[in-house]
Amino acid sequence: MDQEFLILHFQQQDVKAYEKLYNMYCNSIAGVINNIVKDNDVTQEITQDVFIKAWNNSASYSSKKGPFFHLVA
């Protein structure tokens, strides 16, 4: 599925789009976070927080601000 399509549906609070984006990016984001905190439990908690924040602020996303991954990470 096209990323722009997923992001559009994510912005419309589509749970399936959220799940697909989460699955696409969670490992990469968790890797970045784990390099900083060096604790797997904390990494997982922060990763979930990042995605919840992205979900809660999804309407404000604009590709003009940068790629989706950079804004989530």
Secondary structure as GFF3:
##gff-version 3
##sequence-region A 1 73
A	DSSP	alpha_helix	3	11	.	.	.	ID=ss1
A	DSSP	alpha_helix	15	37	.	.	.	ID=ss2
A	DSSP	alpha_helix	40	56	.	.	.	ID=ss3
A	DSSP	three_ten_helix	58	60	.	.	.	ID=ss4
A	DSSP	three_ten_helix	63	65	.	.	.	ID=ss5
A	DSSP	alpha_helix	68	72	.	.	.	ID=ss6
###
